[in-house]
Each structure stands twice: as structure tokens, then as C-alpha cells.
Amino acid sequence: MIYRYVRFILGICLMIYVGRIIVKGIENLPKSGSYIIVAPHHHFIDAIVFATQIRATDFFFIAKKELFKNKIFSWFLGKLNAFPVDRKNPSLATLQFPIKKLTENQQSFVIFPTGSRYSSQLKSGYLLIAKSSKKPIVPAKFEFNSWGRSRLTIGKPYFIASDERLSKTEKKILNEELELKFAAL
């Protein structure tokens, strides 16, 4: 309940800040079940954009653990379906939490595989989550342009088909393919 109320308020704030956001490819989202939106992370408002512009489902997010130091802000982030991750030392629990939620079809997941707005190197955690949960990856990209001209583009979903453990080479190839999908958006 709090998530949807806050999403509504943040949607109004976002409209004031960036104007109307043009959303393309909304028809590419799976019609049923949960999915994983994977997107580059360039702006501090990225998570807010996805939560407010794609309202067909509730999302959950990963956020850096430093954001959870303040007890009030930590409580607020929890109500927004965010959970903490230690980016320097990620644990197995960091991967198992989203896998469990996705498998139970509770909510869909938004992940920024660079882990930071200041990095362009994709980390492979999203691949392991998608493979283990058997949920589709939906590539997406938010472009923050001038006021009223920003765009959110959603690509076609795809699955990680391997039942085997992914090798470093396979992860590298899949990350390169995702980069191409981002560029095509």
C-alpha cells in the first residue's frame, strides 16, 4: 500500500522535474508473471522512472547499503521494496533474495548491472538471477533529455537458456549482447 502511494507522489514529483516521459515498447513487457528489467544506470532518478512509468506491476530494487545507514531512510527504502547490497562484497544472499521473490511471482525486479552511475562495466549478477529464477530479462533504457523530451524505451524480453553454470566466456558474451540491446534501444 505504501509503495503505490509513494509511487504516485514520486510520479508527480518526477513530472515536475523532467516533464512528460515518452514511453516506448510498453507492449514488450510480459503479460503475466514477474520479470527482470535490466537497464544502464546513468541518473539518480532511474529507479523512480521505472517504478512510476511502468505501473502494471510493483517492483523491487537493490540499493547500496550506505543508503540504509539512517534508520528512517532505511525504513522508507524498505517500504519502497528496496533491499541493501554491499557492492564491494556481495553475498550469496544478495542473489537469493531476488530469486525467491521472482520465483514466487510477488513482484518484478529492476536491476542496474553496472551497480553505479559512474561505471559502464556490466556485472553478471543479473544473469545468475535470471537463470536461477527462470524469469525473462527485459532490456530497457532511460534517456534524460531536456524537460518534456525524456524517453524510456523497453526492449523485447529474452531468457537465459542454459541449465549449466555459466562460464566467464559465456557471461562476457551475454553482457556484450546486452550492451548491443541497449545500443539498439
N, CA, C and O atoms as a DFTB+ gen file, in Angstrom:
740 C
 N C O
     1  1       0.825      -1.199       0.000
     2  2       0.000       0.000       0.000
     3  2       0.861       1.253       0.000
     4  3       0.627       2.171      -0.785
     5  1       1.857       1.293       0.877
     6  2       2.742       2.461       0.927
     7  2       3.483       2.623      -0.398
     8  3       3.670       3.740      -0.879
     9  1       3.909       1.487      -0.991
    10  2       4.637       1.529      -2.261
    11  2       3.824       2.283      -3.313
    12  3       4.342       3.181      -3.976
    13  1       2.579       1.927      -3.460
    14  2       1.758       2.546      -4.510
    15  2       1.458       4.012      -4.215
    16  3       1.397       4.831      -5.132
    17  1       1.272       4.340      -2.955
    18  2       1.050       5.736      -2.577
    19  2       2.303       6.571      -2.878
    20  3       2.216       7.647      -3.468
    21  1       3.454       6.061      -2.466
    22  2       4.711       6.780      -2.699
    23  2       5.011       6.849      -4.194
    24  3       5.507       7.865      -4.682
    25  1       4.713       5.770      -4.924
    26  2       4.917       5.778      -6.380
    27  2       4.098       6.902      -7.021
    28  3       4.587       7.591      -7.915
    29  1       2.863       7.087      -6.571
    30  2       2.018       8.153      -7.101
    31  2       2.629       9.528      -6.820
    32  3       2.704      10.369      -7.716
    33  1       3.062       9.757      -5.585
    34  2       3.668      11.037      -5.199
    35  2       4.960      11.269      -5.983
    36  3       5.190      12.364      -6.498
    37  1       5.801      10.238      -6.073
    38  2       7.061      10.378      -6.824
    39  2       6.797      10.626      -8.309
    40  3       7.555      11.338      -8.966
    41  1       5.724      10.039      -8.836
    42  2       5.353      10.276     -10.235
    43  2       5.038      11.746     -10.493
    44  3       5.420      12.297     -11.526
    45  1       4.348      12.371      -9.561
    46  2       4.043      13.806      -9.679
    47  2       5.338      14.620      -9.604
    48  3       5.556      15.529     -10.405
    49  1       6.195      14.283      -8.632
    50  2       7.478      14.993      -8.492
    51  2       8.332      14.825      -9.744
    52  3       8.975      15.772     -10.198
    53  1       8.336      13.625     -10.293
    54  2       9.122      13.354     -11.497
    55  2       8.600      14.165     -12.680
    56  3       9.382      14.686     -13.475
    57  1       7.282      14.268     -12.791
    58  2       6.707      15.044     -13.895
    59  2       7.103      16.522     -13.779
    60  3       7.370      17.177     -14.787
    61  1       7.140      17.033     -12.568
    62  2       7.566      18.418     -12.360
    63  2       9.042      18.579     -12.726
    64  3       9.434      19.583     -13.322
    65  1       9.855      17.586     -12.367
    66  2      11.305      17.654     -12.575
    67  2      11.714      17.477     -14.043
    68  3      12.540      18.238     -14.547
    69  1      11.134      16.462     -14.743
    70  2      11.563      16.178     -16.117
    71  2      10.472      16.386     -17.153
    72  3      10.743      16.304     -18.351
    73  1       9.243      16.653     -16.721
    74  2       8.146      16.778     -17.678
    75  2       7.622      15.397     -18.034
    76  3       7.947      14.404     -17.384
    77  1       6.820      15.354     -19.059
    78  2       6.255      14.078     -19.504
    79  2       7.374      13.201     -20.060
    80  3       8.245      13.682     -20.785
    81  1       7.347      11.926     -19.719
    82  2       8.324      10.968     -20.234
    83  2       7.642      10.133     -21.315
    84  3       6.581       9.552     -21.086
    85  1       8.251      10.079     -22.478
    86  2       7.728       9.274     -23.574
    87  2       8.151       7.828     -23.309
    88  3       9.339       7.537     -23.166
    89  1       7.167       6.923     -23.247
    90  2       7.454       5.514     -23.006
    91  2       7.189       4.748     -24.298
    92  3       6.087       4.780     -24.847
    93  1       8.233       4.054     -24.772
    94  2       8.113       3.252     -25.997
    95  2       8.388       1.795     -25.663
    96  3       9.264       1.489     -24.853
    97  1       7.643       0.908     -26.284
    98  2       7.865      -0.522     -26.117
    99  2       7.151      -1.147     -24.934
   100  3       7.476      -2.268     -24.542
   101  1       6.184      -0.444     -24.358
   102  2       5.464      -0.987     -23.195
   103  2       4.802      -2.332     -23.541
   104  3       4.599      -3.178     -22.670
   105  1       4.472      -2.508     -24.821
   106  2       3.850      -3.763     -25.262
   107  2       4.820      -4.946     -25.187
   108  3       4.394      -6.097     -25.273
   109  1       6.109      -4.675     -25.027
   110  2       7.099      -5.744     -24.910
   111  2       7.118      -6.402     -23.532
   112  3       7.683      -7.483     -23.368
   113  1       6.507      -5.761     -22.553
   114  2       6.514      -6.340     -21.208
   115  2       5.688      -7.617     -21.174
   116  3       4.613      -7.673     -21.772
   117  1       6.178      -8.655     -20.476
   118  2       5.389      -9.887     -20.354
   119  2       4.017      -9.591     -19.757
   120  3       3.887      -8.773     -18.846
   121  1       3.010     -10.256     -20.274
   122  2       1.630     -10.009     -19.841
   123  2       1.307     -10.653     -18.500
   124  3       0.405     -10.200     -17.795
   125  1       2.037     -11.704     -18.143
   126  2       1.782     -12.349     -16.853
   127  2       3.102     -12.794     -16.238
   128  3       4.101     -12.975     -16.934
   129  1       3.086     -12.962     -14.941
   130  2       4.282     -13.387     -14.223
   131  2       5.248     -12.234     -14.021
   132  3       5.078     -11.143     -14.564
   133  1       6.260     -12.512     -13.226
   134  2       7.254     -11.481     -12.949
   135  2       8.383     -11.530     -13.972
   136  3       8.538     -12.517     -14.691
   137  1       9.154     -10.476     -14.030
   138  2      10.252     -10.347     -14.985
   139  2      11.330      -9.463     -14.384
   140  3      11.155      -8.878     -13.315
   141  1      12.450      -9.378     -15.095
   142  2      13.592      -8.608     -14.623
   143  2      13.899      -7.511     -15.639
   144  3      14.280      -7.797     -16.775
   145  1      13.733      -6.269     -15.229
   146  2      14.144      -5.161     -16.084
   147  2      15.615      -4.895     -15.800
   148  3      16.016      -4.688     -14.655
   149  1      16.406      -4.906     -16.860
   150  2      17.844      -4.655     -16.764
   151  2      18.121      -3.392     -17.564
   152  3      17.771      -3.307     -18.741
   153  1      18.749      -2.414     -16.925
   154  2      18.959      -1.122     -17.575
   155  2      20.285      -0.506     -17.160
   156  3      20.788      -0.776     -16.069
   157  1      20.850       0.321     -18.030
   158  2      22.034       1.080     -17.612
   159  2      21.628       2.105     -16.553
   160  3      20.490       2.573     -16.533
   161  1      22.553       2.439     -15.693
   162  2      22.269       3.358     -14.582
   163  2      23.073       4.640     -14.807
   164  3      24.285       4.672     -14.591
   165  1      22.373       5.707     -15.250
   166  2      23.055       6.964     -15.547
   167  2      22.597       8.135     -14.691
   168  3      23.322       9.118     -14.541
   169  1      21.389       8.032     -14.127
   170  2      20.795       9.169     -13.423
   171  2      20.290       8.737     -12.046
   172  3      19.887       7.589     -11.856
   173  1      20.315       9.647     -11.109
   174  2      19.850       9.327      -9.757
   175  2      18.360       9.019      -9.728
   176  3      17.872       8.448      -8.753
   177  1      17.630       9.381     -10.768
   178  2      16.184       9.153     -10.812
   179  2      15.799       7.873     -11.555
   180  3      14.611       7.596     -11.718
   181  1      16.768       7.096     -12.002
   182  2      16.468       5.914     -12.822
   183  2      15.434       4.988     -12.178
   184  3      14.446       4.635     -12.822
   185  1      15.640       4.597     -10.946
   186  2      14.707       3.669     -10.283
   187  2      13.311       4.280     -10.187
   188  3      12.312       3.585     -10.370
   189  1      13.245       5.562      -9.902
   190  2      11.957       6.257      -9.797
   191  2      11.244       6.242     -11.144
   192  3      10.028       6.060     -11.209
   193  1      12.003       6.433     -12.216
   194  2      11.409       6.422     -13.561
   195  2      10.739       5.079     -13.834
   196  3       9.589       5.035     -14.270
   197  1      11.456       3.981     -13.579
   198  2      10.879       2.668     -13.857
   199  2       9.660       2.400     -12.980
   200  3       8.652       1.890     -13.469
   201  1       9.737       2.733     -11.706
   202  2       8.622       2.475     -10.784
   203  2       7.382       3.288     -11.137
   204  3       6.260       2.809     -10.978
   205  1       7.578       4.512     -11.614
   206  2       6.422       5.370     -11.879
   207  2       5.883       5.251     -13.306
   208  3       4.701       5.507     -13.536
   209  1       6.713       4.873     -14.249
   210  2       6.270       4.827     -15.638
   211  2       5.753       3.453     -16.057
   212  3       5.016       3.344     -17.037
   213  1       6.129       2.411     -15.330
   214  2       5.627       1.064     -15.602
   215  2       4.794       0.658     -14.396
   216  3       5.318       0.173     -13.394
   217  1       3.500       0.864     -14.511
   218  2       2.625       0.655     -13.363
   219  2       1.870      -0.671     -13.397
   220  3       1.035      -0.927     -12.530
   221  1       2.153      -1.519     -14.389
   222  2       1.446      -2.792     -14.491
   223  2       1.825      -3.750     -13.368
   224  3       1.101      -4.709     -13.099
   225  1       2.938      -3.501     -12.722
   226  2       3.404      -4.358     -11.642
   227  2       4.129      -3.514     -10.602
   228  3       4.540      -2.386     -10.877
   229  1       4.281      -4.066      -9.415
   230  2       5.143      -3.440      -8.416
   231  2       6.545      -4.008      -8.621
   232  3       6.705      -5.156      -9.037
   233  1       7.540      -3.207      -8.330
   234  2       8.921      -3.634      -8.494
   235  2       9.624      -3.684      -7.152
   236  3       9.186      -3.072      -6.178
   237  1      10.718      -4.421      -7.120
   238  2      11.655      -4.323      -6.019
   239  2      13.024      -4.023      -6.605
   240  3      13.286      -4.286      -7.779
   241  1      13.894      -3.466      -5.768
   242  2      15.164      -2.913      -6.222
   243  2      16.294      -3.294      -5.279
   244  3      16.066      -3.625      -4.115
   245  1      17.494      -3.244      -5.789
   246  2      18.699      -3.343      -4.972
   247  2      19.204      -1.917      -4.787
   248  3      19.188      -1.123      -5.727
   249  1      19.649      -1.594      -3.586
   250  2      20.243      -0.277      -3.326
   251  2      21.515      -0.472      -2.504
   252  3      21.616      -1.407      -1.710
   253  1      22.461       0.401      -2.702
   254  2      23.718       0.265      -1.963
   255  2      23.459       0.388      -0.467
   256  3      22.625       1.180      -0.027
   257  1      24.186      -0.404       0.299
   258  2      23.943      -0.496       1.738
   259  2      24.124       0.838       2.453
   260  3      23.527       1.059       3.506
   261  1      24.926       1.713       1.902
   262  2      25.171       3.017       2.532
   263  2      23.878       3.823       2.660
   264  3      23.751       4.648       3.565
   265  1      22.928       3.593       1.770
   266  2      21.656       4.311       1.833
   267  2      20.796       3.869       3.017
   268  3      19.842       4.558       3.381
   269  1      21.126       2.727       3.617
   270  2      20.328       2.168       4.701
   271  2      20.888       2.516       6.080
   272  3      20.397       1.998       7.083
   273  1      21.899       3.377       6.154
   274  2      22.507       3.718       7.449
   275  2      21.570       4.519       8.339
   276  3      21.519       4.294       9.548
   277  1      20.838       5.441       7.759
   278  2      19.864       6.233       8.507
   279  2      18.622       5.379       8.726
   280  3      18.052       4.868       7.762
   281  1      18.193       5.214       9.971
   282  2      17.085       4.305      10.293
   283  2      15.772       4.715       9.633
   284  3      15.013       3.860       9.177
   285  1      15.506       5.999       9.581
   286  2      14.254       6.465       8.972
   287  2      14.282       6.236       7.470
   288  3      13.315       5.737       6.896
   289  1      15.390       6.601       6.833
   290  2      15.516       6.403       5.386
   291  2      15.537       4.908       5.052
   292  3      15.005       4.493       4.022
   293  1      16.148       4.105       5.921
   294  2      16.180       2.654       5.742
   295  2      14.755       2.092       5.776
   296  3      14.399       1.261       4.940
   297  1      13.942       2.538       6.733
   298  2      12.557       2.100       6.815
   299  2      11.803       2.494       5.538
   300  3      11.051       1.698       4.976
   301  1      12.020       3.729       5.095
   302  2      11.366       4.248       3.893
   303  2      11.759       3.415       2.670
   304  3      10.898       3.040       1.873
   305  1      13.060       3.124       2.520
   306  2      13.516       2.312       1.384
   307  2      12.905       0.916       1.432
   308  3      12.545       0.354       0.397
   309  1      12.789       0.362       2.626
   310  2      12.157      -0.944       2.767
   311  2      10.715      -0.934       2.299
   312  3      10.257      -1.885       1.666
   313  1       9.999       0.134       2.607
   314  2       8.607       0.255       2.166
   315  2       8.517       0.453       0.650
   316  3       7.470       0.212       0.049
   317  1       9.616       0.892       0.042
   318  2       9.658       1.050      -1.415
   319  2      10.212      -0.202      -2.096
   320  3      10.562      -0.174      -3.276
   321  1      10.287      -1.288      -1.345
   322  2      10.724      -2.586      -1.859
   323  2      12.195      -2.603      -2.268
   324  3      12.578      -3.314      -3.198
   325  1      13.005      -1.829      -1.581
   326  2      14.451      -1.857      -1.837
   327  2      15.118      -2.695      -0.760
   328  3      14.683      -2.699       0.392
   329  1      16.165      -3.399      -1.134
   330  2      16.941      -4.146      -0.156
   331  2      18.418      -3.825      -0.355
   332  3      18.852      -3.538      -1.471
   333  1      19.189      -3.875       0.731
   334  2      20.583      -3.429       0.663
   335  2      21.530      -4.465       0.068
   336  3      21.320      -5.672       0.190
   337  1      22.576      -3.962      -0.578
   338  2      23.653      -4.806      -1.086
   339  2      24.988      -4.123      -0.791
   340  3      25.136      -2.908      -0.929
   341  1      25.932      -4.931      -0.388
   342  2      27.305      -4.458      -0.214
   343  2      27.972      -4.616      -1.567
   344  3      28.334      -5.728      -1.953
   345  1      28.139      -3.526      -2.289
   346  2      28.668      -3.596      -3.651
   347  2      30.106      -4.085      -3.700
   348  3      30.533      -4.674      -4.693
   349  1      30.849      -3.844      -2.635
   350  2      32.244      -4.292      -2.618
   351  2      32.356      -5.779      -2.294
   352  3      33.252      -6.458      -2.795
   353  1      31.459      -6.284      -1.466
   354  2      31.483      -7.691      -1.048
   355  2      30.082      -8.293      -1.128
   356  3      29.488      -8.591      -0.092
   357  1      29.539      -8.479      -2.338
   358  2      28.187      -9.035      -2.425
   359  2      28.163     -10.478      -1.923
   360  3      29.104     -11.241      -2.138
   361  1      27.080     -10.830      -1.258
   362  2      26.961     -12.176      -0.698
   363  2      26.003     -13.013      -1.534
   364  3      25.308     -12.502      -2.413
   365  1      25.982     -14.285      -1.248
   366  2      25.051     -15.187      -1.915
   367  2      23.607     -14.795      -1.609
   368  3      22.730     -14.952      -2.458
   369  1      23.357     -14.289      -0.407
   370  2      22.007     -13.856      -0.022
   371  2      21.520     -12.717      -0.913
   372  3      20.320     -12.579      -1.153
   373  1      22.452     -11.905      -1.398
   374  2      22.093     -10.807      -2.294
   375  2      21.450     -11.352      -3.553
   376  3      20.547     -10.719      -4.099
   377  1      21.885     -12.501      -4.027
   378  2      21.307     -13.122      -5.220
   379  2      20.073     -13.957      -4.877
   380  3      19.130     -14.018      -5.665
   381  1      20.073     -14.594      -3.718
   382  2      18.974     -15.492      -3.379
   383  2      17.682     -14.751      -3.056
   384  3      16.596     -15.268      -3.319
   385  1      17.779     -13.561      -2.497
   386  2      16.579     -12.782      -2.179
   387  2      15.758     -12.480      -3.443
   388  3      14.565     -12.784      -3.464
   389  1      16.353     -11.892      -4.501
   390  2      15.536     -11.636      -5.694
   391  2      15.073     -12.907      -6.398
   392  3      13.985     -12.936      -6.973
   393  1      15.891     -13.957      -6.357
   394  2      15.473     -15.217      -6.980
   395  2      14.206     -15.729      -6.311
   396  3      13.268     -16.146      -6.991
   397  1      14.172     -15.700      -4.983
   398  2      12.997     -16.173      -4.230
   399  2      11.759     -15.330      -4.557
   400  3      10.685     -15.870      -4.821
   401  1      11.920     -14.004      -4.536
   402  2      10.762     -13.131      -4.812
   403  2      10.253     -13.321      -6.237
   404  3       9.044     -13.342      -6.471
   405  1      11.175     -13.459      -7.187
   406  2      10.765     -13.657      -8.574
   407  2      10.085     -15.003      -8.765
   408  3       9.086     -15.102      -9.478
   409  1      10.614     -16.025      -8.138
   410  2      10.044     -17.369      -8.255
   411  2       8.637     -17.409      -7.685
   412  3       7.773     -18.115      -8.205
   413  1       8.403     -16.656      -6.622
   414  2       7.072     -16.602      -6.011
   415  2       6.133     -15.647      -6.743
   416  3       4.978     -15.497      -6.343
   417  1       6.610     -14.995      -7.816
   418  2       5.820     -14.037      -8.603
   419  2       5.249     -12.910      -7.767
   420  3       4.171     -12.398      -8.070
   421  1       5.958     -12.516      -6.717
   422  2       5.465     -11.440      -5.864
   423  2       5.535     -10.094      -6.582
   424  3       4.565      -9.336      -6.607
   425  1       6.680      -9.818      -7.153
   426  2       6.912      -8.534      -7.817
   427  2       7.943      -8.749      -8.913
   428  3       8.619      -9.777      -8.949
   429  1       8.057      -7.787      -9.795
   430  2       9.129      -7.816     -10.784
   431  2      10.314      -7.054     -10.220
   432  3      10.199      -6.377      -9.199
   433  1      11.441      -7.167     -10.883
   434  2      12.723      -6.708     -10.359
   435  2      13.361      -5.745     -11.341
   436  3      13.375      -5.997     -12.546
   437  1      13.888      -4.641     -10.830
   438  2      14.673      -3.710     -11.642
   439  2      16.108      -3.766     -11.129
   440  3      16.361      -3.609      -9.935
   441  1      17.036      -3.990     -12.045
   442  2      18.444      -4.057     -11.663
   443  2      19.281      -3.264     -12.665
   444  3      19.036      -3.289     -13.871
   445  1      20.256      -2.573     -12.135
   446  2      21.208      -1.817     -12.932
   447  2      22.543      -2.554     -12.832
   448  3      23.256      -2.398     -11.841
   449  1      22.893      -3.356     -13.845
   450  2      24.045      -4.253     -13.709
   451  2      25.410      -3.578     -13.631
   452  3      26.404      -4.246     -13.347
   453  1      25.482      -2.279     -13.874
   454  2      26.764      -1.598     -13.663
   455  2      26.977      -1.341     -12.179
   456  3      28.107      -1.136     -11.736
   457  1      25.896      -1.353     -11.412
   458  2      25.991      -1.173      -9.972
   459  2      26.187       0.261      -9.538
   460  3      26.081       0.560      -8.349
   461  1      26.468       1.148     -10.459
   462  2      26.751       2.544     -10.120
   463  2      26.496       3.417     -11.336
   464  3      26.574       2.962     -12.477
   465  1      26.194       4.662     -11.074
   466  2      26.020       5.608     -12.181
   467  2      27.350       5.966     -12.820
   468  3      27.379       6.524     -13.917
   469  1      28.438       5.655     -12.159
   470  2      29.763       6.077     -12.613
   471  2      30.566       4.944     -13.232
   472  3      31.770       5.081     -13.450
   473  1      29.909       3.827     -13.515
   474  2      30.586       2.681     -14.101
   475  2      29.863       2.275     -15.367
   476  3      28.653       2.465     -15.489
   477  1      30.600       1.717     -16.305
   478  2      29.966       1.201     -17.518
   479  2      30.193      -0.298     -17.650
   480  3      29.710      -0.915     -18.599
   481  1      30.915      -0.884     -16.718
   482  2      31.202      -2.312     -16.761
   483  2      30.036      -3.101     -16.170
   484  3      29.649      -2.893     -15.020
   485  1      29.481      -4.012     -16.975
   486  2      28.356      -4.819     -16.516
   487  2      28.845      -5.938     -15.600
   488  3      29.814      -6.635     -15.902
   489  1      28.153      -6.090     -14.477
   490  2      28.407      -7.210     -13.575
   491  2      27.399      -8.307     -13.927
   492  3      26.331      -8.011     -14.463
   493  1      27.718      -9.537     -13.640
   494  2      26.906     -10.653     -14.137
   495  2      25.844     -11.158     -13.170
   496  3      25.226     -12.185     -13.449
   497  1      25.605     -10.494     -12.057
   498  2      24.598     -10.947     -11.105
   499  2      23.222     -11.099     -11.717
   500  3      22.489     -12.024     -11.366
   501  1      22.855     -10.206     -12.630
   502  2      21.542     -10.276     -13.268
   503  2      21.386     -11.584     -14.054
   504  3      20.289     -12.136     -14.131
   505  1      22.484     -12.077     -14.635
   506  2      22.428     -13.336     -15.387
   507  2      22.115     -14.507     -14.463
   508  3      21.295     -15.365     -14.789
   509  1      22.768     -14.532     -13.321
   510  2      22.545     -15.620     -12.364
   511  2      21.124     -15.579     -11.811
   512  3      20.491     -16.619     -11.628
   513  1      20.632     -14.380     -11.550
   514  2      19.263     -14.231     -11.042
   515  2      18.258     -14.687     -12.098
   516  3      17.313     -15.409     -11.782
   517  1      18.457     -14.269     -13.347
   518  2      17.537     -14.646     -14.420
   519  2      17.578     -16.153     -14.681
   520  3      16.535     -16.783     -14.857
   521  1      18.759     -16.716     -14.706
   522  2      18.915     -18.149     -14.956
   523  2      18.278     -18.974     -13.845
   524  3      17.558     -19.935     -14.119
   525  1      18.536     -18.608     -12.606
   526  2      18.015     -19.374     -11.464
   527  2      16.508     -19.217     -11.289
   528  3      15.827     -20.173     -10.918
   529  1      15.983     -18.029     -11.551
   530  2      14.545     -17.797     -11.372
   531  2      13.736     -18.206     -12.595
   532  3      12.514     -18.337     -12.526
   533  1      14.431     -18.407     -13.724
   534  2      13.776     -18.743     -14.995
   535  2      12.800     -17.650     -15.433
   536  3      11.762     -17.925     -16.036
   537  1      13.156     -16.411     -15.117
   538  2      12.334     -15.263     -15.494
   539  2      12.989     -14.522     -16.666
   540  3      14.213     -14.526     -16.800
   541  1      12.174     -13.891     -17.506
   542  2      12.748     -13.189     -18.651
   543  2      13.455     -11.888     -18.249
   544  3      13.072     -11.204     -17.300
   545  1      14.492     -11.589     -19.010
   546  2      15.190     -10.311     -18.892
   547  2      14.549      -9.365     -19.894
   548  3      14.351      -9.719     -21.056
   549  1      14.228      -8.164     -19.440
   550  2      13.657      -7.139     -20.312
   551  2      14.651      -5.977     -20.335
   552  3      14.757      -5.237     -19.358
   553  1      15.383      -5.810     -21.451
   554  2      16.306      -4.681     -21.519
   555  2      15.529      -3.376     -21.644
   556  3      14.511      -3.317     -22.334
   557  1      16.002      -2.348     -20.986
   558  2      15.330      -1.049     -21.038
   559  2      16.373       0.046     -20.891
   560  3      17.478      -0.190     -20.402
   561  1      16.009       1.237     -21.319
   562  2      16.943       2.358     -21.223
   563  2      16.162       3.652     -21.034
   564  3      15.187       3.920     -21.735
   565  1      16.616       4.443     -20.073
   566  2      16.028       5.763     -19.835
   567  2      17.015       6.816     -20.314
   568  3      18.187       6.812     -19.938
   569  1      16.517       7.713     -21.148
   570  2      17.337       8.822     -21.641
   571  2      16.751      10.125     -21.116
   572  3      15.623      10.493     -21.446
   573  1      17.521      10.803     -20.309
   574  2      17.102      12.076     -19.722
   575  2      17.554      13.191     -20.646
   576  3      18.736      13.534     -20.691
   577  1      16.605      13.755     -21.384
   578  2      16.899      14.843     -22.311
   579  2      16.416      16.148     -21.705
   580  3      16.352      16.273     -20.482
   581  1      16.084      17.092     -22.514
   582  2      15.569      18.355     -21.976
   583  2      14.163      18.135     -21.415
   584  3      13.543      17.102     -21.669
   585  1      13.666      19.104     -20.656
   586  2      12.377      18.993     -19.990
   587  2      11.297      18.611     -20.998
   588  3      11.148      19.262     -22.032
   589  1      10.555      17.566     -20.698
   590  2       9.457      17.122     -21.547
   591  2       9.878      16.272     -22.726
   592  3       9.030      15.874     -23.524
   593  1      11.176      15.978     -22.860
   594  2      11.648      15.202     -24.017
   595  2      12.429      13.953     -23.612
   596  3      13.170      13.395     -24.422
   597  1      12.268      13.520     -22.387
   598  2      12.956      12.314     -21.919
   599  2      12.204      11.091     -22.412
   600  3      11.002      11.137     -22.674
   601  1      12.950       9.984     -22.532
   602  2      12.341       8.785     -23.111
   603  2      12.753       7.532     -22.345
   604  3      13.912       7.367     -21.964
   605  1      11.782       6.660     -22.130
   606  2      12.004       5.336     -21.561
   607  2      11.657       4.336     -22.655
   608  3      10.525       4.303     -23.138
   609  1      12.639       3.520     -23.044
   610  2      12.429       2.543     -24.110
   611  2      12.586       1.141     -23.537
   612  3      13.555       0.847     -22.837
   613  1      11.629       0.290     -23.842
   614  2      11.605      -1.076     -23.328
   615  2      11.784      -2.037     -24.498
   616  3      11.054      -1.977     -25.487
   617  1      12.765      -2.922     -24.366
   618  2      13.054      -3.889     -25.420
   619  2      12.269      -5.181     -25.246
   620  3      11.463      -5.326     -24.327
   621  1      12.527      -6.108     -26.152
   622  2      11.852      -7.406     -26.116
   623  2      12.497      -8.318     -25.066
   624  3      13.720      -8.339     -24.930
   625  1      11.682      -9.064     -24.331
   626  2      12.216      -9.960     -23.304
   627  2      12.938     -11.153     -23.917
   628  3      12.652     -11.566     -25.041
   629  1      13.874     -11.690     -23.156
   630  2      14.571     -12.911     -23.561
   631  2      14.963     -13.687     -22.308
   632  3      14.994     -13.138     -21.206
   633  1      15.260     -14.961     -22.492
   634  2      15.598     -15.847     -21.380
   635  2      17.055     -16.273     -21.463
   636  3      17.643     -16.309     -22.544
   637  1      17.626     -16.592     -20.318
   638  2      18.933     -17.237     -20.246
   639  2      18.627     -18.734     -20.242
   640  3      18.089     -19.258     -19.267
   641  1      18.967     -19.413     -21.319
   642  2      18.506     -20.779     -21.530
   643  2      19.362     -21.866     -20.888
   644  3      18.902     -23.000     -20.760
   645  1      20.544     -21.568     -20.495
   646  2      21.463     -22.593     -20.027
   647  2      21.055     -23.183     -18.674
   648  3      20.715     -22.454     -17.743
   649  1      21.095     -24.521     -18.584
   650  2      20.908     -25.195     -17.300
   651  2      22.242     -25.407     -16.611
   652  3      22.303     -25.735     -15.426
   653  1      23.295     -25.219     -17.359
   654  2      24.648     -25.383     -16.844
   655  2      25.109     -24.081     -16.193
   656  3      24.529     -23.017     -16.412
   657  1      26.145     -24.190     -15.404
   658  2      26.766     -22.995     -14.832
   659  2      27.388     -22.186     -15.969
   660  3      28.033     -22.746     -16.856
   661  1      27.193     -20.883     -15.940
   662  2      27.729     -20.026     -16.996
   663  2      29.234     -19.813     -16.791
   664  3      29.683     -19.468     -15.698
   665  1      29.989     -20.023     -17.849
   666  2      31.435     -19.796     -17.780
   667  2      31.710     -18.301     -17.888
   668  3      30.818     -17.530     -18.241
   669  1      32.917     -17.895     -17.592
   670  2      33.300     -16.480     -17.733
   671  2      33.122     -16.019     -19.166
   672  3      32.678     -14.898     -19.415
   673  1      33.466     -16.880     -20.105
   674  2      33.321     -16.536     -21.526
   675  2      31.857     -16.333     -21.884
   676  3      31.520     -15.375     -22.579
   677  1      30.978     -17.225     -21.416
   678  2      29.549     -17.095     -21.694
   679  2      28.983     -15.816     -21.074
   680  3      28.188     -15.119     -21.705
   681  1      29.388     -15.509     -19.847
   682  2      28.937     -14.275     -19.194
   683  2      29.387     -13.063     -19.992
   684  3      28.625     -12.115     -20.180
   685  1      30.620     -13.096     -20.459
   686  2      31.145     -11.975     -21.249
   687  2      30.336     -11.805     -22.536
   688  3      29.980     -10.686     -22.908
   689  1      30.050     -12.912     -23.206
   690  2      29.266     -12.857     -24.453
   691  2      27.858     -12.330     -24.177
   692  3      27.360     -11.485     -24.921
   693  1      27.212     -12.819     -23.115
   694  2      25.859     -12.362     -22.771
   695  2      25.855     -10.877     -22.391
   696  3      24.920     -10.155     -22.736
   697  1      26.882     -10.422     -21.691
   698  2      26.986      -8.996     -21.358
   699  2      27.169      -8.156     -22.615
   700  3      26.583      -7.080     -22.732
   701  1      27.978      -8.638     -23.557
   702  2      28.169      -7.918     -24.816
   703  2      26.868      -7.851     -25.609
   704  3      26.561      -6.825     -26.216
   705  1      26.106      -8.941     -25.605
   706  2      24.807      -8.946     -26.280
   707  2      23.851      -7.947     -25.636
   708  3      23.094      -7.268     -26.329
   709  1      23.891      -7.861     -24.295
   710  2      23.035      -6.889     -23.611
   711  2      23.437      -5.468     -23.983
   712  3      22.574      -4.618     -24.204
   713  1      24.726      -5.205     -24.054
   714  2      25.206      -3.873     -24.467
   715  2      24.658      -3.524     -25.860
   716  3      24.255      -2.386     -26.102
   717  1      24.645      -4.497     -26.765
   718  2      24.102      -4.263     -28.108
   719  2      22.605      -3.978     -28.046
   720  3      22.098      -3.131     -28.781
   721  1      21.903      -4.686     -27.171
   722  2      20.464      -4.435     -26.999
   723  2      20.217      -3.013     -26.470
   724  3      19.299      -2.325     -26.918
   725  1      21.054      -2.584     -25.506
   726  2      20.937      -1.217     -25.003
   727  2      21.160      -0.210     -26.133
   728  3      20.411       0.757     -26.268
   729  1      22.189      -0.444     -26.935
   730  2      22.513       0.484     -28.032
   731  2      21.383       0.549     -29.052
   732  3      21.132       1.601     -29.640
   733  1      20.699      -0.581     -29.264
   734  2      19.601      -0.615     -30.233
   735  2      18.358       0.110     -29.727
   736  3      17.511       0.515     -30.524
   737  1      18.241       0.279     -28.408
   738  2      17.073       0.970     -27.857
   739  2      17.217       2.420     -28.163
   740  3      16.351       3.216     -27.798
